[in-house]
């Protein structure tokens, strides 16, 4: 019943099989050399040259060895031995494939010697178009004579709508960037390195042959391409669209990618923006520190201030994306003070920030800008009555979302600041949409992690600070984000970095000269084994949920994968967390907890202080109860902690009253200054390394005087072990302006997922 069918001959497939074999076994490849044939005048000036296609054979082992087919068939080619005894047969098989790709070559197959054939003008035009690509796919290249100027190239010139020169005040950047400003987008066409006049382009478009005499040389060109070029019209561009084009040097127009060159003072603007931390060229000195600032800015902070002043003074916004702890807040306060001395820039500054940061903003303003009025627009008694020009108004993202209309009507604002701007990383969220309705003379975003999960988050932030500069969200996803995130275009990340560099200033603590006074930071992964109870739970959950996953798809499958990964991480933390026990027995059930106890004993014996981060509030409460039972002074901050209570807890920790600070990662990962800590413990791993880094920076920031030791506790042989390796790779990708999150894991195949979560020799 299962015997193989009897073989049978298929003679009609013999040619096809020979073609397939030839593609693997051929010792030669073919090319077509196009030659010019001139008429009786010798130079062909009367009617122009005619064309002939000459067949050539190339050695595969040494591409420099080439011979005309006529010489190979005649046996007179000196390289015949190198081509091998099957050269003619291989050439004919390749030629057969080429004929299928482009039929005009078929006369060569029936010729006694497939040496050459004359081409009509129509066939030449086809070779200038898609026929060359089809032949190349069939393994046959087309070579044109060097003396022919070939191909029409297009580029765009973008500049002011008139050719007025710069006056004594320099480039009129603010006028250019006004809402009603338009720029001229002009097409330029060239053959070779010679730019064409409009009359010459018309001549090429109206030619009846693909070869035209132009400027004492023959030009080989598809007339249809010239006609399409002639139909392209100059147009006007908005400043935002022009900025994106001149910064990358490319733009998409009429469905094609073209080179762009700026002219006039637009070229000067491009050069200025291309150097974010420069002095702006044109002899402009750096911006001095405001006299009213009660602090001395570090050099890199002065450069950041200069960059912000330069960007906002020409009507652009920006994102200051320095590492946590490098002083983004004081730099922004300095910018506010500077703008108060510039009449056209003055006005109140609205700061929108997470609730946990309002107290820090007030303290920093009172400390570094004494006398500057500041109000909290938050709570039931909030009011905007009597708003003063140089005033700071602090509000939360939640309040802003509710009161966006009142805030918009209270303007004009001199500046709107979005602190921890990743809170508006979803451009379609109500928070992001409402923030866009509040107009200001300048918009500035502050964020240590402008990209947490994908490049759309970067688009959302920069499209708020400088609307339109990155194009529409859809165009940005198509042109940049998809290519970068998928890795399909290796150059896409470089092009995107070139575009966003002027609008995003990022410095890291590790950069030379940024924070030399910071003490060293040591990061250690500490592996622990699961207890028998943990290992049993782990393997049971893997078996159960993998069985469910194997029979599902779509959203249900992704939901099960997230459930599996979350459950395994909770088991690695402590069985009581996963089992949701009300009054759990804590000791002796978790390898992580035993290591944490050992670490805390050592740290407290040294008189040091420690931050302990976990992403789960339930786990934090388990730790809080466990430490209280052991008599270890500790306090817990999470998302439900009131603002006033948060500020009191920070004070107690910084004053040395409580040595162990338990923190929920998302609630306490940003905005807190906890430099008393010399140790940071990550009890579990977050999916995004940028979030972990922000949490660590609560301790490792300007003002820290002691070395900081970071301890990451990892359950060995588990999903955590493999996630740790993935996070290391993600950290490298983030440096290339890329991130990805937990969602990527939900796309794993069943086999890949099983390998990821398999327990490998971890049980004690």
C-alpha positions as CSV (number, residue, x, y, z in Angstrom):
1,X,0.0,0.0,0.0
2,X,2.9,2.3,0.7
3,X,5.1,1.3,-2.3
4,X,6.7,4.2,-4.2
5,X,5.2,4.9,-7.6
6,X,7.0,3.6,-10.6
7,X,9.4,6.1,-12.2
8,X,8.4,7.4,-15.6
9,X,10.2,9.5,-18.2
10,X,9.3,13.1,-18.8
11,X,11.1,14.1,-21.9
12,X,9.2,17.4,-22.1
13,X,10.9,18.5,-18.9
14,X,14.4,17.7,-20.2
15,X,15.2,21.3,-21.2
16,X,14.0,22.6,-17.8
17,X,16.1,20.1,-15.9
18,X,19.1,21.1,-18.1
19,X,18.6,24.8,-17.2
20,X,18.4,24.0,-13.5
21,X,21.6,21.9,-13.7
22,X,23.3,24.6,-15.7
23,X,22.6,27.1,-13.0
24,X,24.6,24.9,-10.6
25,X,27.3,23.4,-12.8
26,X,28.1,26.1,-15.3
27,X,31.7,27.2,-15.5
28,X,31.0,30.4,-17.4
29,X,28.6,33.3,-17.2
30,X,27.4,35.6,-20.0
31,X,27.3,39.3,-20.6
32,X,26.1,41.5,-23.4
33,X,28.4,44.3,-24.6
34,X,26.6,47.2,-26.4
35,X,28.6,48.7,-29.3
36,X,28.0,51.8,-31.2
37,X,27.9,51.7,-35.0
38,X,28.3,55.0,-36.8
39,X,27.1,55.8,-40.3
40,X,28.9,57.1,-43.3
41,X,29.8,60.4,-41.6
42,X,32.0,58.6,-39.3
43,X,30.9,60.5,-36.2
44,X,27.2,59.7,-36.6
45,X,26.3,63.3,-36.2
46,X,23.6,63.2,-39.0
47,X,21.4,60.4,-37.8
48,X,23.2,59.2,-34.7
49,X,24.7,55.8,-34.1
50,X,23.0,52.4,-34.3
51,X,23.5,49.7,-31.7
52,X,24.8,46.1,-31.7
53,X,24.7,43.6,-28.8
54,X,27.9,41.4,-28.6
55,X,27.8,38.2,-26.5
56,X,30.7,37.6,-24.1
57,X,31.8,34.7,-21.9
58,X,33.4,35.2,-18.5
59,X,35.3,32.6,-16.4
60,X,33.6,32.0,-13.0
61,X,36.9,31.2,-11.3
62,X,38.6,34.4,-12.6
63,X,36.1,37.1,-13.6
64,X,38.9,39.1,-15.2
65,X,39.1,36.5,-18.0
66,X,36.6,37.4,-20.7
67,X,36.2,36.5,-24.4
68,X,33.8,37.3,-27.3
69,X,31.5,34.3,-28.1
70,X,32.7,34.6,-31.8
71,X,36.3,33.8,-30.7
72,X,35.2,31.0,-28.4
73,X,33.2,29.3,-31.2
74,X,36.1,29.8,-33.6
75,X,38.6,28.3,-31.2
76,X,40.8,31.4,-31.4
77,X,40.3,32.7,-27.8
78,X,43.5,32.5,-25.7
79,X,41.4,32.0,-22.6
80,X,39.5,29.0,-24.0
81,X,41.3,26.5,-21.7
82,X,40.3,28.5,-18.6
83,X,36.6,28.4,-19.7
84,X,36.7,24.6,-19.8
85,X,35.6,22.0,-22.3
86,X,31.8,22.7,-21.7
87,X,32.1,26.4,-22.3
88,X,29.9,26.5,-25.4
89,X,27.2,24.1,-23.9
90,X,27.1,26.1,-20.7
91,X,26.9,29.4,-22.7
92,X,23.9,28.1,-24.7
93,X,22.1,26.9,-21.6
94,X,22.6,30.3,-20.0
95,X,21.5,32.0,-23.2
96,X,18.3,30.0,-23.2
97,X,17.5,31.4,-19.8
98,X,18.3,34.9,-21.0
99,X,15.9,34.6,-24.0
100,X,13.1,33.7,-21.6
101,X,13.9,36.9,-19.7
102,X,14.2,39.1,-22.8
103,X,13.0,37.7,-26.1
104,X,15.0,39.9,-28.6
105,X,18.0,37.8,-27.8
106,X,16.4,34.7,-29.4
107,X,18.1,35.1,-32.8
108,X,21.4,34.2,-31.1
109,X,20.0,30.8,-30.2
110,X,19.3,29.8,-33.8
111,X,22.6,31.3,-35.1
112,X,25.4,28.9,-36.0
113,X,27.7,31.2,-34.0
114,X,25.8,33.2,-31.2
115,X,28.1,36.2,-31.6
116,X,26.1,39.4,-32.0
117,X,22.9,41.0,-33.2
118,X,21.7,44.4,-34.2
119,X,19.3,46.2,-31.9
120,X,16.4,48.5,-32.8
121,X,15.8,51.8,-31.0
122,X,12.8,50.2,-29.2
123,X,15.0,47.3,-28.0
124,X,17.7,49.8,-26.8
125,X,14.9,51.7,-24.9
126,X,13.8,48.4,-23.3
127,X,17.4,47.7,-22.1
128,X,17.5,51.1,-20.6
129,X,14.4,50.1,-18.6
130,X,13.3,46.8,-17.0
131,X,14.9,44.5,-19.5
132,X,18.4,45.0,-18.0
133,X,17.0,43.9,-14.5
134,X,15.4,40.8,-16.0
135,X,18.6,39.8,-17.7
136,X,20.6,40.4,-14.6
137,X,18.3,38.1,-12.7
138,X,18.9,35.5,-15.4
139,X,22.7,35.8,-14.9
140,X,23.4,38.1,-17.8
141,X,24.8,41.6,-17.3
142,X,24.6,44.5,-19.8
143,X,27.6,46.7,-20.4
144,X,27.3,50.1,-22.1
145,X,30.0,52.0,-24.0
146,X,31.9,54.4,-21.8
147,X,31.8,57.2,-24.3
148,X,28.0,57.4,-24.0
149,X,26.5,59.7,-21.3
150,X,23.8,57.6,-19.8
151,X,20.8,58.0,-17.5
152,X,18.9,61.0,-16.2
153,X,19.4,61.8,-12.6
154,X,17.2,64.0,-10.5
155,X,17.7,66.0,-7.4
156,X,15.8,68.7,-5.5
157,X,16.9,72.1,-4.4
158,X,15.1,73.6,-1.4
159,X,15.6,77.2,-0.5
160,X,13.9,80.5,0.3
161,X,11.1,81.6,-1.9
162,X,13.3,84.4,-3.1
163,X,17.0,84.7,-3.5
164,X,17.5,87.5,-1.0
165,X,20.9,87.4,0.7
166,X,21.4,87.4,4.5
167,X,21.2,90.8,6.0
168,X,23.4,92.1,8.8
169,X,21.3,90.3,11.4
170,X,22.1,86.9,9.9
171,X,19.8,84.2,8.6
172,X,16.1,84.9,9.2
173,X,15.5,81.6,10.8
174,X,12.5,82.6,13.0
175,X,10.7,84.1,10.0
176,X,11.4,80.9,8.0
177,X,9.9,78.8,10.8
178,X,6.7,80.7,11.2
179,X,3.5,78.9,10.6
180,X,2.8,80.6,7.2
181,X,6.3,80.3,5.8
182,X,6.8,78.3,2.7
183,X,10.0,77.2,0.9
184,X,10.6,76.6,-2.8
185,X,11.1,73.0,-3.9
186,X,12.8,73.0,-7.3
187,X,13.7,70.1,-9.5
188,X,17.2,69.8,-11.1
189,X,18.1,67.2,-13.7
190,X,21.5,66.1,-15.0
191,X,23.1,63.7,-17.4
192,X,26.4,62.5,-15.9
193,X,27.8,65.5,-14.0
194,X,26.2,68.1,-16.3
195,X,23.0,69.8,-15.1
196,X,20.4,70.3,-17.9
197,X,18.5,73.5,-18.8
198,X,14.8,73.3,-19.2
199,X,15.2,73.6,-23.0
200,X,17.6,70.6,-23.0
201,X,15.3,68.5,-20.9
202,X,12.5,69.4,-23.4
203,X,14.7,68.2,-26.3
204,X,15.4,64.9,-24.6
205,X,11.7,64.4,-23.9
206,X,10.7,65.1,-27.5
207,X,13.4,62.9,-29.1
208,X,12.2,60.1,-31.3
209,X,15.3,57.9,-30.6
210,X,16.9,56.8,-27.3
211,X,20.2,58.5,-28.4
212,X,20.4,62.3,-28.7
213,X,23.3,64.6,-29.4
214,X,23.7,67.0,-26.5
215,X,26.7,69.3,-25.8
216,X,29.0,67.6,-28.3
217,X,28.3,64.1,-27.0
218,X,25.8,61.4,-27.5
219,X,23.4,60.9,-24.7
220,X,21.7,57.5,-24.2
221,X,18.4,58.0,-22.5
222,X,14.9,56.6,-22.4
223,X,12.7,59.4,-23.9
224,X,9.8,58.3,-21.7
225,X,11.9,58.9,-18.6
226,X,12.7,62.4,-19.8
227,X,9.0,63.0,-20.5
228,X,8.2,61.9,-16.9
229,X,10.9,64.2,-15.6
230,X,9.5,67.2,-17.6
231,X,6.1,66.7,-16.0
232,X,7.5,67.1,-12.5
233,X,6.6,70.6,-11.3
234,X,8.3,72.8,-8.7
235,X,6.2,73.3,-5.6
236,X,6.2,74.8,-2.1
237,X,7.2,73.0,1.1
238,X,6.4,73.6,4.8
239,X,9.4,74.3,7.0
240,X,8.9,71.0,8.9
241,X,8.9,69.0,5.7
242,X,12.0,70.9,4.4
243,X,13.9,70.3,7.6
244,X,13.5,66.5,7.4
245,X,14.7,66.6,3.8
246,X,17.8,68.8,4.2
247,X,19.0,67.0,7.3
248,X,19.0,63.6,5.7
249,X,19.9,64.8,2.2
250,X,17.1,62.7,0.8
251,X,13.3,63.0,0.3
252,X,10.6,61.1,-1.3
253,X,8.9,62.9,-4.2
254,X,6.5,61.5,-6.8
255,X,7.1,58.0,-5.5
256,X,10.9,58.1,-5.9
257,X,13.7,58.8,-3.5
258,X,15.7,61.8,-4.6
259,X,18.8,63.7,-3.4
260,X,18.2,67.1,-1.7
261,X,20.4,70.2,-1.5
262,X,19.6,73.3,0.5
263,X,20.4,76.8,-0.7
264,X,20.9,80.2,0.9
265,X,20.4,80.6,4.6
266,X,18.6,77.2,4.7
267,X,22.0,75.7,4.1
268,X,23.4,77.7,7.0
269,X,20.5,76.4,9.2
270,X,21.3,72.8,8.2
271,X,25.0,73.3,9.2
272,X,24.0,74.8,12.5
273,X,21.5,72.0,13.3
274,X,24.0,69.3,12.3
275,X,26.2,70.2,15.3
276,X,23.9,70.0,18.3
277,X,26.5,71.0,20.9
278,X,28.4,73.5,18.7
279,X,28.2,77.2,19.1
280,X,26.0,77.6,16.1
281,X,28.6,78.9,13.7
282,X,28.3,82.5,12.3
283,X,30.5,83.7,15.2
284,X,27.7,83.5,17.8
285,X,29.3,83.0,21.3
286,X,27.9,80.3,23.7
287,X,25.0,81.3,25.9
288,X,26.2,82.3,29.3
289,X,24.8,81.0,32.5
290,X,21.9,83.2,33.7
291,X,22.8,85.6,36.5
292,X,19.7,84.6,38.5
293,X,20.7,80.9,38.6
294,X,21.9,80.1,42.1
295,X,24.3,77.4,41.0
296,X,27.3,76.8,38.7
297,X,26.5,74.7,35.7
298,X,28.9,72.0,34.6
299,X,30.4,72.3,31.1
300,X,28.1,69.7,29.6
301,X,25.1,71.4,31.2
302,X,26.1,74.7,29.7
303,X,26.3,73.0,26.3
304,X,22.9,71.6,26.9
305,X,21.6,75.1,27.8
306,X,23.2,76.5,24.7
307,X,21.6,73.9,22.6
308,X,18.1,74.5,24.1
309,X,18.4,78.2,23.7
310,X,19.5,77.9,20.1
311,X,16.7,75.5,19.2
312,X,13.9,77.4,21.0
313,X,15.1,80.7,19.7
314,X,14.5,79.7,16.1
315,X,11.1,78.2,16.7
316,X,12.1,74.6,17.1
317,X,11.7,72.2,20.1
318,X,13.9,69.4,21.4
319,X,14.2,66.5,23.7
320,X,17.0,66.6,26.3
321,X,17.6,62.9,26.8
322,X,20.6,62.8,29.2
323,X,21.1,59.9,31.5
324,X,19.2,60.1,34.8
325,X,21.1,62.2,37.4
326,X,23.0,64.4,35.0
327,X,20.9,67.5,35.8
328,X,18.1,67.9,33.2
329,X,16.0,69.7,35.7
330,X,18.6,72.4,36.6
331,X,19.3,72.9,32.9
332,X,15.6,73.5,32.2
333,X,15.4,76.0,35.1
334,X,18.4,77.8,33.5
335,X,16.6,77.9,30.2
336,X,13.5,79.4,31.8
337,X,15.6,82.1,33.5
338,X,17.4,82.9,30.2
339,X,14.1,83.2,28.3
340,X,12.8,85.7,30.9
341,X,15.4,88.1,29.7
342,X,14.3,87.8,26.0
343,X,11.1,89.8,25.5
344,X,9.8,87.8,22.5
345,X,10.4,84.5,24.4
346,X,9.1,85.4,27.9
347,X,6.0,84.0,29.4
348,X,5.1,81.4,32.1
349,X,6.5,77.9,31.9
350,X,4.2,74.9,32.3
351,X,5.9,71.7,33.5
352,X,3.9,68.5,33.1
353,X,5.3,65.7,35.1
354,X,4.4,62.5,37.0
355,X,2.8,63.1,40.4
356,X,5.9,61.8,42.2
357,X,8.1,64.5,40.7
358,X,6.1,67.6,41.6
359,X,7.8,68.0,45.0
360,X,11.2,67.6,43.5
361,X,10.5,70.3,40.9
362,X,9.3,72.8,43.5
363,X,12.4,72.2,45.7
364,X,14.8,72.5,42.7
365,X,13.2,75.8,41.5
366,X,13.2,77.2,45.0
367,X,16.9,76.1,45.4
368,X,18.3,77.2,42.1
369,X,16.0,80.1,41.1
370,X,15.1,81.7,44.4
371,X,12.4,84.3,44.0
372,X,10.9,82.7,40.9
373,X,7.2,82.2,41.5
374,X,6.1,78.6,41.3
375,X,2.6,77.1,41.8
376,X,1.3,73.5,41.9
377,X,-1.7,73.2,39.6
378,X,-3.0,70.0,41.2
379,X,-5.8,69.0,43.5
380,X,-9.3,70.3,44.1
381,X,-8.2,73.9,44.8
382,X,-6.1,74.3,41.7
383,X,-6.2,77.7,40.0
384,X,-4.5,79.7,37.2
385,X,-5.7,83.1,38.4
386,X,-3.1,85.9,38.4
387,X,-0.6,83.9,36.2
388,X,2.7,85.9,36.0
389,X,5.1,86.1,33.0
390,X,8.1,84.4,34.7
391,X,6.1,81.9,36.7
392,X,6.5,78.1,36.9
393,X,3.3,76.1,36.8
394,X,3.6,72.5,37.9
395,X,1.0,69.9,37.0
396,X,0.6,66.2,36.5
397,X,-0.2,64.3,33.3
398,X,-3.6,63.3,34.8
399,X,-4.5,66.9,35.7
400,X,-3.3,68.1,32.3
401,X,-5.5,65.5,30.5
402,X,-8.6,66.7,32.5
403,X,-7.9,70.4,32.2
404,X,-6.2,70.7,28.8
405,X,-8.7,73.3,27.6
406,X,-8.3,75.5,30.7
407,X,-4.5,75.3,30.4
408,X,-4.6,76.1,26.7
409,X,-6.8,79.1,27.3
410,X,-4.5,80.4,30.1
411,X,-1.7,81.0,27.5
412,X,0.2,82.1,25.7
413,X,2.7,80.0,27.5
414,X,6.4,80.9,27.1
415,X,7.3,77.3,27.3
416,X,5.7,73.9,27.9
417,X,7.9,71.1,29.3
418,X,7.0,67.4,29.3
419,X,9.2,65.8,32.0
420,X,9.5,62.0,31.8
421,X,8.1,62.4,28.3
422,X,7.8,58.7,27.8
423,X,4.4,59.1,29.5
424,X,3.2,60.4,26.1
425,X,5.0,57.8,24.1
426,X,1.7,56.5,22.7
427,X,0.7,59.3,20.2
428,X,-2.9,58.1,20.1
429,X,-3.5,58.2,23.8
430,X,-5.8,60.8,25.4
431,X,-2.8,62.2,27.3
432,X,-0.7,62.8,24.2
433,X,-3.6,64.3,22.2
434,X,-4.5,66.7,25.0
435,X,-0.9,67.8,25.4
436,X,-0.8,68.8,21.8
437,X,-3.7,71.2,22.3
438,X,-1.6,73.4,24.6
439,X,0.2,76.0,22.5
440,X,3.5,77.6,23.5
441,X,6.4,79.6,22.0
442,X,8.6,76.6,22.8
443,X,8.2,72.9,23.6
444,X,10.9,70.8,25.4
445,X,10.8,67.2,26.4
446,X,12.9,65.7,29.1
447,X,13.4,61.9,29.1
448,X,16.2,59.6,30.1
449,X,14.5,56.8,27.9
450,X,13.0,58.3,24.8
451,X,12.8,54.8,23.4
452,X,11.5,52.1,25.7
453,X,9.8,49.6,23.3
454,X,9.7,50.9,19.7
455,X,10.6,53.8,17.5
456,X,7.0,55.1,17.4
457,X,7.7,56.4,20.9
458,X,10.5,58.5,19.6
459,X,8.3,59.8,16.8
460,X,5.6,60.7,19.4
461,X,8.0,62.8,21.5
462,X,9.7,64.6,18.6
463,X,6.5,65.2,16.7
464,X,5.2,67.0,19.8
465,X,8.4,69.1,20.3
466,X,8.7,70.0,16.6
467,X,5.5,68.9,14.7
468,X,6.0,67.5,11.3
469,X,9.8,67.2,11.2
470,X,9.6,63.4,11.1
471,X,6.7,63.3,8.7
472,X,3.4,61.5,9.4
473,X,3.4,58.5,11.8
474,X,2.6,56.2,8.9
475,X,5.4,57.6,6.7
476,X,7.8,57.4,9.6
477,X,6.9,53.7,10.2
478,X,7.4,52.9,6.6
479,X,10.5,54.9,5.9
480,X,12.5,54.2,9.1
481,X,10.9,52.3,12.0
482,X,10.0,49.1,10.2
483,X,13.4,48.9,8.5
484,X,15.3,49.5,11.7
485,X,13.3,47.2,14.0
486,X,13.3,44.4,11.5
487,X,17.0,44.8,10.6
488,X,16.1,44.6,6.9
489,X,18.0,47.8,6.0
490,X,21.4,48.1,7.8
491,X,21.6,51.8,6.8
492,X,18.2,52.8,8.1
493,X,19.4,53.4,11.7
494,X,22.2,55.7,10.5
495,X,19.7,57.7,8.4
496,X,17.3,58.0,11.3
497,X,20.1,59.0,13.7
498,X,21.1,61.7,11.2
499,X,17.6,63.0,11.1
500,X,16.8,63.1,14.8
501,X,20.3,64.2,16.0
502,X,19.6,67.9,15.9
503,X,16.4,67.5,17.9
504,X,17.6,65.1,20.6
505,X,20.6,65.7,22.8
506,X,21.7,62.7,24.7
507,X,24.8,62.4,27.0
508,X,25.6,59.4,29.1
509,X,27.5,59.2,32.4
510,X,30.1,57.1,30.7
511,X,30.8,59.7,28.0
512,X,34.3,61.2,28.3
513,X,34.3,64.4,30.4
514,X,30.6,64.3,31.3
515,X,30.7,63.2,35.0
516,X,34.3,62.5,36.0
517,X,33.4,63.1,39.6
518,X,31.0,60.1,39.7
519,X,32.4,57.2,41.7
520,X,32.7,53.8,40.0
521,X,29.7,51.6,39.5
522,X,29.9,47.8,39.6
523,X,27.1,45.6,38.2
524,X,26.9,41.9,39.1
525,X,24.5,39.2,38.1
526,X,24.0,36.9,41.1
527,X,22.7,33.4,40.1
528,X,20.7,31.4,42.6
529,X,19.2,27.9,42.4
530,X,15.5,27.2,42.8
531,X,14.2,25.3,45.9
532,X,12.5,22.0,45.3
533,X,9.2,23.6,45.8
534,X,10.0,26.3,43.2
535,X,11.3,23.8,40.7
536,X,8.2,21.6,41.1
537,X,5.9,24.6,40.6
538,X,8.0,25.8,37.6
539,X,7.9,22.5,35.7
540,X,4.1,22.0,36.4
541,X,3.3,25.5,35.0
542,X,5.4,25.0,31.9
543,X,3.7,21.7,31.1
544,X,0.2,23.0,31.7
545,X,0.4,26.2,29.8
546,X,2.5,24.9,26.9
547,X,-0.2,22.3,26.4
548,X,-2.8,25.0,26.2
549,X,-0.6,27.2,23.9
550,X,-0.2,24.3,21.4
551,X,-3.9,24.4,20.5
552,X,-4.4,28.1,20.2
553,X,-3.5,31.1,18.0
554,X,-3.8,34.8,17.6
555,X,-4.6,37.0,20.7
556,X,-5.4,34.0,22.8
557,X,-2.0,32.5,22.2
558,X,-0.2,35.7,23.0
559,X,-2.2,36.1,26.2
560,X,-1.2,32.6,27.3
561,X,2.4,33.3,26.6
562,X,2.3,36.4,28.7
563,X,0.6,34.4,31.5
564,X,3.3,31.8,31.3
565,X,6.2,34.2,31.5
566,X,4.6,36.2,34.3
567,X,3.9,33.0,36.3
568,X,7.4,31.7,35.9
569,X,8.9,35.0,37.0
570,X,6.7,35.0,40.1
571,X,7.7,31.4,41.0
572,X,11.3,32.4,40.7
573,X,10.7,35.2,43.1
574,X,8.8,33.2,45.8
575,X,6.1,30.5,45.7
576,X,3.9,32.6,48.0
577,X,3.7,35.3,45.3
578,X,2.6,32.9,42.6
579,X,0.2,31.1,44.9
580,X,-1.2,34.3,46.3
581,X,-1.1,33.1,49.8
582,X,-2.7,35.3,52.4
583,X,-0.5,34.4,55.4
584,X,2.5,32.7,53.9
585,X,5.4,31.0,55.4
586,X,8.3,33.0,54.0
587,X,11.7,31.5,55.0
588,X,13.2,28.5,53.3
589,X,11.1,28.6,50.1
590,X,13.0,30.9,47.8
591,X,16.7,30.9,46.7
592,X,16.4,34.6,45.8
593,X,15.1,35.5,49.3
594,X,18.0,33.6,50.9
595,X,20.5,35.5,48.8
596,X,18.8,38.8,49.6
597,X,19.0,38.1,53.3
598,X,22.7,37.4,53.0
599,X,23.3,40.6,51.0
600,X,21.3,42.8,53.4
601,X,23.2,41.3,56.4
602,X,26.5,42.3,54.8
603,X,25.3,45.7,53.7
604,X,23.8,46.7,57.0
605,X,26.8,45.4,58.9
606,X,28.9,47.9,56.9
607,X,26.5,50.7,57.9
608,X,25.5,51.2,54.3
609,X,22.0,51.7,52.7
610,X,20.3,49.8,49.9
611,X,17.5,50.1,47.4
612,X,15.6,46.9,46.6
613,X,13.5,47.1,43.4
614,X,10.8,44.6,42.3
615,X,8.2,45.0,39.6
616,X,5.5,43.4,41.7
617,X,3.8,45.2,44.6
618,X,2.7,41.8,46.1
619,X,6.4,40.7,46.2
620,X,7.4,44.0,47.8
621,X,4.8,43.5,50.5
622,X,6.1,39.9,51.1
623,X,9.6,41.3,51.5
624,X,8.4,44.1,53.8
625,X,6.7,41.5,56.1
626,X,9.7,39.3,56.0
627,X,12.2,42.1,56.9
628,X,9.9,43.3,59.7
629,X,9.9,39.8,61.2
630,X,13.7,39.8,61.1
631,X,13.9,43.2,62.7
632,X,15.4,44.9,59.6
633,X,14.3,48.6,59.4
634,X,12.7,49.0,55.9
635,X,10.0,51.1,54.2
636,X,8.0,50.4,51.0
637,X,7.1,52.9,48.3
638,X,4.7,51.9,45.5
639,X,2.2,53.4,43.0
640,X,-0.4,53.9,45.7
641,X,1.8,55.9,48.1
642,X,0.5,59.5,48.4
643,X,2.7,62.3,47.3
644,X,3.3,63.7,50.7
645,X,4.1,60.3,52.1
646,X,6.6,59.7,49.2
647,X,8.5,62.9,50.0
648,X,8.6,62.0,53.7
649,X,10.0,58.5,52.9
650,X,12.7,60.0,50.6
651,X,13.7,62.4,53.4
652,X,13.9,59.6,56.0
653,X,16.1,57.5,53.7
654,X,18.4,60.3,52.8
655,X,18.7,61.3,56.4
656,X,19.8,57.8,57.4
657,X,16.7,56.9,59.4
658,X,15.8,53.8,57.3
659,X,18.6,51.8,55.7
660,X,16.5,49.5,53.4
661,X,14.2,51.1,50.8
662,X,11.8,48.7,49.0
663,X,10.5,50.2,45.8
664,X,8.1,49.2,43.1
665,X,10.0,49.5,39.9
666,X,7.5,51.5,37.8
667,X,6.3,53.7,40.6
668,X,9.8,54.6,41.9
669,X,12.0,54.1,38.9
670,X,12.1,57.8,37.9
671,X,12.5,61.2,39.5
672,X,13.7,60.2,43.0
673,X,17.1,61.3,44.3
674,X,18.3,58.5,46.6
675,X,22.1,59.0,46.7
676,X,22.5,57.7,50.2
677,X,22.3,54.2,48.7
678,X,25.6,52.5,48.0
679,X,23.8,49.3,46.8
680,X,21.0,48.6,44.4
681,X,19.3,45.2,44.3
682,X,17.1,44.2,41.4
683,X,15.1,41.3,42.9
684,X,13.5,40.5,39.5
685,X,14.2,41.5,35.9
686,X,12.2,43.9,33.9
687,X,11.7,43.3,30.2
688,X,13.3,46.5,29.3
689,X,17.0,47.3,30.3
690,X,16.3,51.0,30.0
691,X,13.8,50.8,32.9
692,X,16.2,49.0,35.1
693,X,18.9,51.5,34.3
694,X,16.6,54.4,35.3
695,X,15.9,52.6,38.6
696,X,19.6,52.2,39.3
697,X,20.1,55.9,38.5
698,X,18.1,56.8,41.7
699,X,21.4,56.1,43.5
700,X,24.0,56.5,40.7
701,X,23.6,60.2,39.9
702,X,25.2,63.6,40.4
703,X,25.7,64.1,44.1
704,X,26.7,60.4,44.7
705,X,30.1,60.3,46.4
706,X,30.4,56.5,47.2
707,X,30.9,53.6,44.8
708,X,27.6,52.0,43.8
709,X,27.2,48.2,43.6
710,X,24.3,46.9,41.5
711,X,23.1,43.3,42.3
712,X,20.8,41.6,39.8
713,X,19.4,38.3,41.3
714,X,18.7,35.7,38.6
715,X,17.3,32.2,39.0
716,X,19.7,30.0,37.1
717,X,18.6,27.5,34.5
718,X,15.2,29.3,34.2
719,X,13.6,31.7,31.8
720,X,15.2,34.5,33.8
721,X,18.7,33.2,32.9
722,X,17.8,33.4,29.2
723,X,16.1,36.7,29.5
724,X,19.2,38.1,31.1
725,X,21.2,37.3,27.9
726,X,18.5,38.9,25.8
727,X,18.5,42.1,27.9
728,X,22.2,42.4,27.3
729,X,21.6,42.3,23.5
730,X,18.7,44.8,23.9
731,X,20.9,47.3,25.7
732,X,23.2,47.2,22.6
733,X,20.3,47.7,20.3
734,X,18.9,50.6,22.3
735,X,22.2,52.4,21.7
736,X,21.4,52.2,18.0
737,X,18.0,53.9,18.6
738,X,16.1,50.6,18.9
739,X,14.2,48.8,21.7
740,X,11.7,46.0,21.9
741,X,9.6,44.6,24.7
742,X,7.8,41.6,26.0
743,X,5.6,41.6,22.9
744,X,8.5,40.1,20.8
745,X,8.4,37.0,23.0
746,X,4.8,36.4,22.2
747,X,5.7,35.8,18.6
748,X,8.0,32.8,19.3
749,X,7.2,29.5,17.8
750,X,6.1,26.6,20.2
751,X,9.5,25.1,19.9
752,X,11.3,28.4,20.6
753,X,9.1,29.1,23.5
754,X,9.6,25.6,25.0
755,X,13.4,26.1,24.8
756,X,13.1,29.5,26.4
757,X,11.2,28.3,29.5
758,X,12.8,24.9,29.9
759,X,14.1,24.3,33.4
760,X,17.8,23.3,33.1
761,X,19.4,21.8,36.2
762,X,18.5,24.7,38.6
763,X,16.9,22.7,41.5
764,X,19.0,22.4,44.7
